[in-house]
Amino acid sequence: MKSVITAVLVVLVDQVTKLIVVAEFARGDQMDVLGSLLRLGHARNSGAVFGILRGSGNYFAAFSVIAAAIVSVVIYFARQSGTWTKVALGLVLGGALGNLIDRLRMGSVVDFIDIGVSESVRWPSFNVADVAITAGVVILVAGCLRPAKPKCSSCGGQPGLFS
């Protein structure tokens, strides 16, 4: 249930922030929040992460559906896992669904967070869904790198990731 709640929260925050951006900014407009370090604006991405393969939105929409289905199956089988695993999977699922909604509604993903130190040194624009996917993957990888706890001898249960 934690995975589903996390995914729903990610989709809600992602979609609400994107609605605000689309309502408040014309495409290409930006506003400095912390000088050139952090800007908010309205960008569109019809490709993959960081804007690669622009114009391939239909392929990425199909990929997002498949990825969401796979993560949903993993969530089902991981229902006995630890809280961190459930939250991480929910972050990945919510992020995939948030960007999928954009692709289905508008044919591209709304990006609005722009980070950099100068005009020439900038990270590609991103959104809440991208942050959720990245955070979920980092949590899952960290859990895989963490040494496993020994099996509980008193109850016979097996520990889950981060349990």
N, CA and C atoms as an extended XYZ file, in Angstrom:
489
Properties=species:S:1:pos:R:3:atomname:S:1:resname:S:1:resid:I:1 pbc="F F F"
N         0.816       -1.201        0.000 N   MET     1
C         0.000        0.000        0.000 CA  MET     1
C         0.861        1.268        0.000 C   MET     1
N         2.049        1.185        0.661 N   LYS     2
C         2.935        2.347        0.711 CA  LYS     2
C         3.394        2.743       -0.690 C   LYS     2
N         3.621        1.741       -1.546 N   SER     3
C         4.036        2.036       -2.922 CA  SER     3
C         2.949        2.789       -3.674 C   SER     3
N         1.716        2.356       -3.499 N   VAL     4
C         0.593        2.980       -4.208 CA  VAL     4
C         0.376        4.403       -3.706 C   VAL     4
N         0.417        4.590       -2.406 N   ILE     5
C         0.237        5.927       -1.834 CA  ILE     5
C         1.349        6.858       -2.320 C   ILE     5
N         2.589        6.360       -2.308 N   THR     6
C         3.714        7.158       -2.791 CA  THR     6
C         3.528        7.525       -4.254 C   THR     6
N         3.142        6.557       -5.083 N   ALA     7
C         2.942        6.806       -6.515 CA  ALA     7
C         1.841        7.846       -6.743 C   ALA     7
N         0.752        7.720       -6.027 N   VAL     8
C        -0.360        8.678       -6.179 CA  VAL     8
C         0.094       10.082       -5.780 C   VAL     8
N         0.824       10.194       -4.672 N   LEU     9
C         1.316       11.508       -4.232 CA  LEU     9
C         2.265       12.116       -5.263 C   LEU     9
N         3.150       11.295       -5.826 N   VAL    10
C         4.081       11.797       -6.846 CA  VAL    10
C         3.304       12.310       -8.056 C   VAL    10
N         2.334       11.530       -8.537 N   VAL    11
C         1.549       11.948       -9.700 CA  VAL    11
C         0.815       13.255       -9.401 C   VAL    11
N         0.215       13.362       -8.227 N   LEU    12
C        -0.517       14.590       -7.876 CA  LEU    12
C         0.398       15.808       -7.836 C   LEU    12
N         1.521       15.697       -7.130 N   VAL    13
C         2.444       16.835       -7.032 CA  VAL    13
C         3.004       17.176       -8.413 C   VAL    13
N         3.368       16.146       -9.175 N   ASP    14
C         3.917       16.361      -10.510 CA  ASP    14
C         2.918       17.076      -11.410 C   ASP    14
N         1.709       16.599      -11.455 N   GLN    15
C         0.714       17.182      -12.361 CA  GLN    15
C         0.276       18.577      -11.922 C   GLN    15
N         0.155       18.806      -10.623 N   VAL    16
C        -0.227       20.134      -10.139 CA  VAL    16
C         0.874       21.149      -10.465 C   VAL    16
N         2.135       20.778      -10.228 N   THR    17
C         3.224       21.717      -10.537 CA  THR    17
C         3.278       22.005      -12.035 C   THR    17
N         3.043       21.009      -12.865 N   LYS    18
C         3.067       21.219      -14.318 CA  LYS    18
C         1.894       22.092      -14.770 C   LYS    18
N         0.728       21.913      -14.156 N   LEU    19
C        -0.418       22.773      -14.483 CA  LEU    19
C        -0.120       24.231      -14.144 C   LEU    19
N         0.519       24.457      -13.007 N   ILE    20
C         0.877       25.819      -12.609 CA  ILE    20
C         1.876       26.408      -13.602 C   ILE    20
N         2.879       25.634      -13.974 N   VAL    21
C         3.894       26.119      -14.912 CA  VAL    21
C         3.258       26.488      -16.251 C   VAL    21
N         2.407       25.614      -16.773 N   VAL    22
C         1.766       25.871      -18.070 CA  VAL    22
C         0.867       27.107      -17.994 C   VAL    22
N         0.218       27.307      -16.842 N   ALA    23
C        -0.668       28.463      -16.689 CA  ALA    23
C         0.105       29.772      -16.504 C   ALA    23
N         1.263       29.711      -15.871 N   GLU    24
C         1.990       30.930      -15.504 CA  GLU    24
C         3.114       31.325      -16.457 C   GLU    24
N         3.622       30.378      -17.238 N   PHE    25
C         4.765       30.655      -18.108 CA  PHE    25
C         4.423       30.328      -19.559 C   PHE    25
N         4.797       31.214      -20.468 N   ALA    26
C         4.751       30.864      -21.892 CA  ALA    26
C         5.940       29.938      -22.154 C   ALA    26
N         5.828       29.109      -23.169 N   ARG    27
C         6.939       28.212      -23.508 CA  ARG    27
C         8.209       29.012      -23.734 C   ARG    27
N         9.274       28.587      -23.097 N   GLY    28
C        10.555       29.266      -23.245 CA  GLY    28
C        10.819       30.324      -22.194 C   GLY    28
N         9.783       30.792      -21.505 N   ASP    29
C         9.971       31.798      -20.448 CA  ASP    29
C        10.612       31.169      -19.224 C   ASP    29
N        11.415       31.960      -18.519 N   GLN    30
C        12.059       31.518      -17.288 CA  GLN    30
C        12.042       32.634      -16.260 C   GLN    30
N        12.155       32.229      -14.993 N   MET    31
C        12.215       33.179      -13.896 CA  MET    31
C        13.328       32.733      -12.956 C   MET    31
N        14.246       33.651      -12.636 N   ASP    32
C        15.299       33.344      -11.676 CA  ASP    32
C        14.698       33.187      -10.290 C   ASP    32
N        15.074       32.122       -9.604 N   VAL    33
C        14.648       31.917       -8.221 CA  VAL    33
C        15.836       32.155       -7.299 C   VAL    33
N        16.977       31.585       -7.648 N   LEU    34
C        18.232       31.802       -6.916 CA  LEU    34
C        19.301       32.239       -7.918 C   LEU    34
N        19.071       33.360       -8.541 N   GLY    35
C        19.978       33.827       -9.587 CA  GLY    35
C        20.046       32.806      -10.709 C   GLY    35
N        21.245       32.591      -11.252 N   SER    36
C        21.364       31.608      -12.330 CA  SER    36
C        21.453       30.186      -11.792 C   SER    36
N        21.583       30.026      -10.480 N   LEU    37
C        21.677       28.691       -9.899 CA  LEU    37
C        20.380       27.898      -10.087 C   LEU    37
N        19.242       28.518       -9.820 N   LEU    38
C        17.950       27.847       -9.940 CA  LEU    38
C        16.970       28.764      -10.660 C   LEU    38
N        16.402       28.238      -11.725 N   ARG    39
C        15.383       28.956      -12.477 CA  ARG    39
C        14.178       28.047      -12.656 C   ARG    39
N        13.023       28.666      -12.729 N   LEU    40
C        11.804       27.950      -13.090 CA  LEU    40
C        11.369       28.469      -14.449 C   LEU    40
N        10.853       27.604      -15.270 N   GLY    41
C        10.421       28.019      -16.595 CA  GLY    41
C         9.554       26.958      -17.235 C   GLY    41
N         9.255       27.159      -18.506 N   HIS    42
C         8.374       26.240      -19.232 CA  HIS    42
C         9.125       25.718      -20.450 C   HIS    42
N         9.501       24.450      -20.358 N   ALA    43
C        10.162       23.781      -21.474 CA  ALA    43
C         9.378       22.522      -21.801 C   ALA    43
N         9.502       22.058      -23.015 N   ARG    44
C         8.842       20.813      -23.436 CA  ARG    44
C         9.890       19.840      -23.941 C   ARG    44
N         9.680       18.568      -23.641 N   ASN    45
C        10.591       17.518      -24.068 CA  ASN    45
C         9.779       16.425      -24.744 C   ASN    45
N         9.971       16.275      -26.042 N   SER    46
C         9.255       15.228      -26.780 CA  SER    46
C        10.113       13.979      -26.932 C   SER    46
N        11.296       13.987      -26.311 N   GLY    47
C        12.201       12.842      -26.418 CA  GLY    47
C        12.360       12.139      -25.087 C   GLY    47
N        13.547       11.596      -24.898 N   ALA    48
C        13.869       10.875      -23.669 CA  ALA    48
C        14.507       11.839      -22.673 C   ALA    48
N        15.059       11.281      -21.634 N   VAL    49
C        15.717       12.065      -20.603 CA  VAL    49
C        16.779       12.966      -21.251 C   VAL    49
N        16.886       14.183      -20.739 N   PHE    50
C        17.828       15.194      -21.217 CA  PHE    50
C        17.558       15.602      -22.658 C   PHE    50
N        16.371       15.314      -23.182 N   GLY    51
C        16.006       15.763      -24.512 CA  GLY    51
C        16.593       14.953      -25.664 C   GLY    51
N        17.200       13.810      -25.361 N   ILE    52
C        17.743       13.000      -26.468 CA  ILE    52
C        16.593       12.345      -27.231 C   ILE    52
N        16.802       12.100      -28.485 N   LEU    53
C        15.814       11.465      -29.371 CA  LEU    53
C        14.506       12.247      -29.415 C   LEU    53
N        14.609       13.546      -29.556 N   ARG    54
C        13.413       14.397      -29.648 CA  ARG    54
C        12.501       13.925      -30.778 C   ARG    54
N        11.201       14.061      -30.550 N   GLY    55
C        10.229       13.685      -31.568 CA  GLY    55
C         9.843       12.219      -31.528 C   GLY    55
N        10.366       11.481      -30.564 N   SER    56
C        10.062       10.052      -30.463 CA  SER    56
C         9.081        9.782      -29.337 C   SER    56
N         8.212       10.743      -29.067 N   GLY    57
C         7.296       10.663      -27.934 CA  GLY    57
C         6.427        9.433      -27.900 C   GLY    57
N         5.946        8.966      -29.062 N   ASN    58
C         5.087        7.783      -29.071 CA  ASN    58
C         5.829        6.548      -28.577 C   ASN    58
N         7.095        6.430      -28.944 N   TYR    59
C         7.895        5.294      -28.473 CA  TYR    59
C         8.087        5.368      -26.965 C   TYR    59
N         8.331        6.570      -26.470 N   PHE    60
C         8.549        6.720      -25.038 CA  PHE    60
C         7.251        6.577      -24.249 C   PHE    60
N         6.130        6.922      -24.855 N   ALA    61
C         4.840        6.681      -24.201 CA  ALA    61
C         4.625        5.177      -24.054 C   ALA    61
N         4.915        4.428      -25.117 N   ALA    62
C         4.781        2.966      -25.063 CA  ALA    62
C         5.753        2.386      -24.037 C   ALA    62
N         6.978        2.896      -24.028 N   PHE    63
C         7.969        2.432      -23.055 CA  PHE    63
C         7.494        2.724      -21.633 C   PHE    63
N         6.897        3.895      -21.415 N   SER    64
C         6.400        4.260      -20.081 CA  SER    64
C         5.290        3.327      -19.620 C   SER    64
N         4.420        2.937      -20.534 N   VAL    65
C         3.352        1.988      -20.191 CA  VAL    65
C         3.958        0.660      -19.770 C   VAL    65
N         4.920        0.179      -20.542 N   ILE    66
C         5.574       -1.098      -20.227 CA  ILE    66
C         6.318       -0.997      -18.904 C   ILE    66
N         7.063        0.098      -18.707 N   ALA    67
C         7.810        0.283      -17.458 CA  ALA    67
C         6.866        0.339      -16.260 C   ALA    67
N         5.760        1.067      -16.389 N   ALA    68
C         4.792        1.155      -15.288 CA  ALA    68
C         4.197       -0.216      -14.982 C   ALA    68
N         3.934       -1.001      -16.018 N   ALA    69
C         3.399       -2.351      -15.807 CA  ALA    69
C         4.418       -3.229      -15.084 C   ALA    69
N         5.664       -3.158      -15.501 N   ILE    70
C         6.710       -3.965      -14.860 CA  ILE    70
C         6.885       -3.551      -13.403 C   ILE    70
N         6.948       -2.247      -13.142 N   VAL    71
C         7.104       -1.773      -11.758 CA  VAL    71
C         5.900       -2.186      -10.925 C   VAL    71
N         4.712       -2.169      -11.500 N   SER    72
C         3.510       -2.601      -10.773 CA  SER    72
C         3.600       -4.071      -10.385 C   SER    72
N         4.108       -4.888      -11.282 N   VAL    73
C         4.290       -6.313      -10.972 CA  VAL    73
C         5.338       -6.480       -9.873 C   VAL    73
N         6.420       -5.730       -9.969 N   VAL    74
C         7.460       -5.798       -8.936 CA  VAL    74
C         6.887       -5.355       -7.589 C   VAL    74
N         6.070       -4.307       -7.592 N   ILE    75
C         5.430       -3.857       -6.351 CA  ILE    75
C         4.586       -4.976       -5.754 C   ILE    75
N         3.846       -5.681       -6.587 N   TYR    76
C         3.014       -6.784       -6.104 CA  TYR    76
C         3.874       -7.841       -5.411 C   TYR    76
N         4.965       -8.228       -6.055 N   PHE    77
C         5.819       -9.278       -5.493 CA  PHE    77
C         6.692       -8.776       -4.343 C   PHE    77
N         6.843       -7.471       -4.217 N   ALA    78
C         7.669       -6.902       -3.150 CA  ALA    78
C         6.841       -6.449       -1.965 C   ALA    78
N         5.606       -6.903       -1.888 N   ARG    79
C         4.725       -6.402       -0.828 CA  ARG    79
C         5.193       -6.792        0.571 C   ARG    79
N         6.095       -7.761        0.689 N   GLN    80
C         6.652       -8.130        1.986 CA  GLN    80
C         7.988       -7.439        2.250 C   GLN    80
N         8.415       -6.599        1.322 N   SER    81
C         9.693       -5.905        1.463 CA  SER    81
C         9.593       -4.781        2.482 C   SER    81
N        10.737       -4.213        2.754 N   GLY    82
C        10.809       -3.113        3.709 CA  GLY    82
C        10.193       -1.832        3.172 C   GLY    82
N         9.996       -0.904        4.072 N   THR    83
C         9.366        0.367        3.738 CA  THR    83
C        10.121        1.108        2.644 C   THR    83
N        11.451        1.157        2.731 N   TRP    84
C        12.231        1.899        1.741 CA  TRP    84
C        12.071        1.329        0.340 C   TRP    84
N        11.987        0.020        0.236 N   THR    85
C        11.777       -0.597       -1.084 CA  THR    85
C        10.417       -0.185       -1.628 C   THR    85
N         9.408       -0.223       -0.793 N   LYS    86
C         8.062        0.149       -1.223 CA  LYS    86
C         7.998        1.607       -1.648 C   LYS    86
N         8.606        2.479       -0.872 N   VAL    87
C         8.615        3.905       -1.210 CA  VAL    87
C         9.383        4.129       -2.513 C   VAL    87
N        10.535        3.484       -2.658 N   ALA    88
C        11.347        3.643       -3.871 CA  ALA    88
C        10.579        3.196       -5.109 C   ALA    88
N         9.916        2.060       -5.023 N   LEU    89
C         9.129        1.575       -6.163 CA  LEU    89
C         7.962        2.515       -6.453 C   LEU    89
N         7.354        3.059       -5.424 N   GLY    90
C         6.278        4.030       -5.614 CA  GLY    90
C         6.772        5.305       -6.281 C   GLY    90
N         7.982        5.741       -5.925 N   LEU    91
C         8.565        6.922       -6.565 CA  LEU    91
C         8.781        6.686       -8.059 C   LEU    91
N         9.325        5.524       -8.399 N   VAL    92
C         9.573        5.198       -9.811 CA  VAL    92
C         8.254        5.106      -10.574 C   VAL    92
N         7.284        4.404       -9.999 N   LEU    93
C         5.986        4.257      -10.660 CA  LEU    93
C         5.297        5.613      -10.821 C   LEU    93
N         5.263        6.410       -9.776 N   GLY    94
C         4.622        7.722       -9.845 CA  GLY    94
C         5.283        8.624      -10.873 C   GLY    94
N         6.604        8.601      -10.925 N   GLY    95
C         7.316        9.410      -11.910 CA  GLY    95
C         7.029        8.965      -13.335 C   GLY    95
N         7.036        7.661      -13.552 N   ALA    96
C         6.730        7.137      -14.892 CA  ALA    96
C         5.311        7.514      -15.312 C   ALA    96
N         4.372        7.403      -14.393 N   LEU    97
C         2.981        7.754      -14.711 CA  LEU    97
C         2.811        9.257      -14.927 C   LEU    97
N         3.503       10.067      -14.139 N   GLY    98
C         3.413       11.518      -14.295 CA  GLY    98
C         3.866       11.963      -15.676 C   GLY    98
N         4.992       11.447      -16.129 N   ASN    99
C         5.474       11.808      -17.463 CA  ASN    99
C         4.625       11.172      -18.563 C   ASN    99
N         4.088        9.982      -18.314 N   LEU   100
C         3.206        9.340      -19.290 CA  LEU   100
C         1.939       10.178      -19.498 C   LEU   100
N         1.386       10.698      -18.422 N   ILE   101
C         0.188       11.544      -18.535 CA  ILE   101
C         0.470       12.724      -19.463 C   ILE   101
N         1.635       13.350      -19.295 N   ASP   102
C         2.005       14.470      -20.169 CA  ASP   102
C         2.075       14.030      -21.630 C   ASP   102
N         2.736       12.916      -21.881 N   ARG   103
C         2.895       12.442      -23.265 CA  ARG   103
C         1.537       12.150      -23.904 C   ARG   103
N         0.631       11.562      -23.142 N   LEU   104
C        -0.687       11.245      -23.685 CA  LEU   104
C        -1.532       12.502      -23.879 C   LEU   104
N        -1.450       13.447      -22.955 N   ARG   105
C        -2.241       14.681      -23.035 CA  ARG   105
C        -1.705       15.685      -24.043 C   ARG   105
N        -0.365       15.837      -24.082 N   MET   106
C         0.217       16.943      -24.842 CA  MET   106
C         1.244       16.515      -25.885 C   MET   106
N         1.595       15.247      -25.899 N   GLY   107
C         2.597       14.779      -26.859 CA  GLY   107
C         4.030       15.049      -26.447 C   GLY   107
N         4.219       15.686      -25.294 N   SER   108
C         5.558       15.972      -24.775 CA  SER   108
C         5.459       16.142      -23.261 C   SER   108
N         6.617       16.130      -22.625 N   VAL   109
C         6.678       16.257      -21.174 CA  VAL   109
C         7.010       17.706      -20.814 C   VAL   109
N         6.322       18.245      -19.823 N   VAL   110
C         6.595       19.596      -19.338 CA  VAL   110
C         7.753       19.515      -18.337 C   VAL   110
N         8.829       20.238      -18.639 N   ASP   111
C         9.962       20.382      -17.725 CA  ASP   111
C        10.012       21.826      -17.274 C   ASP   111
N        10.421       22.051      -16.027 N   PHE   112
C        10.395       23.429      -15.537 CA  PHE   112
C        11.478       23.778      -14.541 C   PHE   112
N        12.242       22.827      -14.081 N   ILE   113
C        13.321       23.113      -13.135 CA  ILE   113
C        14.620       23.182      -13.922 C   ILE   113
N        15.334       24.291      -13.770 N   ASP   114
C        16.562       24.538      -14.526 CA  ASP   114
C        17.654       24.917      -13.531 C   ASP   114
N        18.703       24.099      -13.462 N   ILE   115
C        19.789       24.318      -12.509 CA  ILE   115
C        21.105       24.492      -13.269 C   ILE   115
N        21.926       25.428      -12.811 N   GLY   116
C        23.235       25.639      -13.417 CA  GLY   116
C        23.991       26.722      -12.696 C   GLY   116
N        25.249       26.900      -13.100 N   VAL   117
C        26.080       27.921      -12.455 CA  VAL   117
C        26.349       29.107      -13.376 C   VAL   117
N        26.064       28.944      -14.658 N   SER   118
C        26.224       30.038      -15.615 CA  SER   118
C        25.344       29.715      -16.822 C   SER   118
N        25.366       30.578      -17.809 N   GLU   119
C        24.580       30.315      -19.018 CA  GLU   119
C        25.106       29.105      -19.777 C   GLU   119
N        26.392       28.853      -19.695 N   SER   120
C        26.980       27.753      -20.467 CA  SER   120
C        27.081       26.445      -19.689 C   SER   120
N        26.898       26.494      -18.376 N   VAL   121
C        26.991       25.280      -17.551 CA  VAL   121
C        25.645       25.063      -16.871 C   VAL   121
N        24.764       24.306      -17.540 N   ARG   122
C        23.418       24.070      -17.037 CA  ARG   122
C        23.077       22.596      -17.155 C   ARG   122
N        22.324       22.108      -16.210 N   TRP   123
C        21.778       20.763      -16.262 CA  TRP   123
C        20.533       20.837      -17.141 C   TRP   123
N        20.239       19.805      -17.915 N   PRO   124
C        18.997       19.850      -18.707 CA  PRO   124
C        17.773       20.010      -17.799 C   PRO   124
N        16.777       20.745      -18.271 N   SER   125
C        15.559       20.975      -17.494 CA  SER   125
C        14.903       19.652      -17.115 C   SER   125
N        14.235       19.655      -15.974 N   PHE   126
C        13.572       18.445      -15.491 CA  PHE   126
C        12.332       18.825      -14.707 C   PHE   126
N        11.642       17.822      -14.141 N   ASN   127
C        10.390       18.049      -13.432 CA  ASN   127
C        10.305       17.159      -12.195 C   ASN   127
N         9.200       17.230      -11.487 N   VAL   128
C         9.009       16.449      -10.260 CA  VAL   128
C         9.043       14.944      -10.559 C   VAL   128
N         8.450       14.526      -11.659 N   ALA   129
C         8.455       13.096      -12.016 CA  ALA   129
C         9.876       12.591      -12.218 C   ALA   129
N        10.711       13.393      -12.873 N   ASP   130
C        12.106       13.009      -13.081 CA  ASP   130
C        12.847       12.868      -11.759 C   ASP   130
N        12.593       13.794      -10.841 N   VAL   131
C        13.222       13.734       -9.519 CA  VAL   131
C        12.774       12.463       -8.794 C   VAL   131
N        11.493       12.127       -8.869 N   ALA   132
C        10.966       10.935       -8.192 CA  ALA   132
C        11.596        9.668       -8.763 C   ALA   132
N        11.678        9.572      -10.085 N   ILE   133
C        12.287        8.391      -10.707 CA  ILE   133
C        13.739        8.261      -10.262 C   ILE   133
N        14.473        9.357      -10.327 N   THR   134
C        15.894        9.328       -9.947 CA  THR   134
C        16.061        8.947       -8.479 C   THR   134
N        15.274        9.546       -7.598 N   ALA   135
C        15.360        9.233       -6.168 CA  ALA   135
C        15.007        7.772       -5.912 C   ALA   135
N        13.969        7.273       -6.575 N   GLY   136
C        13.587        5.873       -6.401 CA  GLY   136
C        14.678        4.918       -6.831 C   GLY   136
N        15.298        5.197       -7.969 N   VAL   137
C        16.377        4.329       -8.451 CA  VAL   137
C        17.575        4.393       -7.507 C   VAL   137
N        17.920        5.593       -7.026 N   VAL   138
C        19.049        5.727       -6.095 CA  VAL   138
C        18.785        4.933       -4.816 C   VAL   138
N        17.577        5.010       -4.299 N   ILE   139
C        17.229        4.252       -3.085 CA  ILE   139
C        17.334        2.754       -3.339 C   ILE   139
N        16.830        2.290       -4.481 N   LEU   140
C        16.903        0.861       -4.804 CA  LEU   140
C        18.349        0.397       -4.955 C   LEU   140
N        19.170        1.173       -5.634 N   VAL   141
C        20.580        0.804       -5.812 CA  VAL   141
C        21.291        0.801       -4.463 C   VAL   141
N        21.033        1.814       -3.633 N   ALA   142
C        21.649        1.858       -2.305 CA  ALA   142
C        21.255        0.624       -1.491 C   ALA   142
N        20.015        0.210       -1.611 N   GLY   143
C        19.563       -0.988       -0.900 CA  GLY   143
C        20.244       -2.238       -1.394 C   GLY   143
N        20.504       -2.309       -2.689 N   CYS   144
C        21.193       -3.477       -3.254 CA  CYS   144
C        22.656       -3.520       -2.831 C   CYS   144
N        23.259       -2.362       -2.615 N   LEU   145
C        24.669       -2.307       -2.224 CA  LEU   145
C        24.865       -2.510       -0.727 C   LEU   145
N        23.814       -2.357        0.021 N   ARG   146
C        23.875       -2.508        1.476 CA  ARG   146
C        23.955       -3.991        1.822 C   ARG   146
N        24.830       -4.359        2.751 N   PRO   147
C        24.914       -5.770        3.140 CA  PRO   147
C        23.580       -6.265        3.707 C   PRO   147
N        23.208       -7.473        3.346 N   ALA   148
C        21.943       -8.050        3.813 CA  ALA   148
C        22.044       -8.414        5.285 C   ALA   148
N        20.934       -8.262        5.985 N   LYS   149
C        20.866       -8.687        7.378 CA  LYS   149
C        20.703      -10.203        7.388 C   LYS   149
N        21.228      -10.838        8.401 N   PRO   150
C        21.029      -12.287        8.480 CA  PRO   150
C        19.562      -12.624        8.730 C   PRO   150
N        19.184      -13.821        8.320 N   LYS   151
C        17.809      -14.290        8.503 CA  LYS   151
C        17.490      -14.334        9.996 C   LYS   151
N        16.304      -13.945       10.328 N   CYS   152
C        15.855      -13.927       11.717 CA  CYS   152
C        15.676      -15.373       12.198 C   CYS   152
N        16.462      -15.778       13.197 N   SER   153
C        16.386      -17.161       13.654 CA  SER   153
C        15.174      -17.405       14.556 C   SER   153
N        14.691      -16.371       15.238 N   SER   154
C        13.577      -16.585       16.155 CA  SER   154
C        12.232      -16.684       15.445 C   SER   154
N        12.074      -15.983       14.310 N   CYS   155
C        10.786      -16.016       13.645 CA  CYS   155
C        10.841      -16.682       12.278 C   CYS   155
N        12.041      -16.952       11.778 N   GLY   156
C        12.171      -17.608       10.492 CA  GLY   156
C        11.908      -16.701        9.316 C   GLY   156
N        11.647      -15.421        9.560 N   GLY   157
C        11.351      -14.487        8.465 CA  GLY   157
C        12.608      -14.004        7.790 C   GLY   157
N        12.450      -13.577        6.574 N   GLN   158
C        13.573      -13.018        5.842 CA  GLN   158
C        13.415      -11.503        5.806 C   GLN   158
N        14.512      -10.808        6.046 N   PRO   159
C        14.412       -9.356        5.997 CA  PRO   159
C        14.245       -8.872        4.568 C   PRO   159
N        13.502       -7.798        4.410 N   GLY   160
C        13.382       -7.179        3.103 CA  GLY   160
C        14.437       -6.102        2.949 C   GLY   160
N        14.521       -5.536        1.796 N   LEU   161
C        15.453       -4.460        1.547 CA  LEU   161
C        15.148       -3.315        2.508 C   LEU   161
N        16.157       -2.846        3.214 N   PHE   162
C        16.045       -1.748        4.173 CA  PHE   162
C        15.064       -2.054        5.309 C   PHE   162
N        14.806       -3.309        5.585 N   SER   163
C        13.865       -3.599        6.689 CA  SER   163
C        14.575       -3.686        8.010 C   SER   163
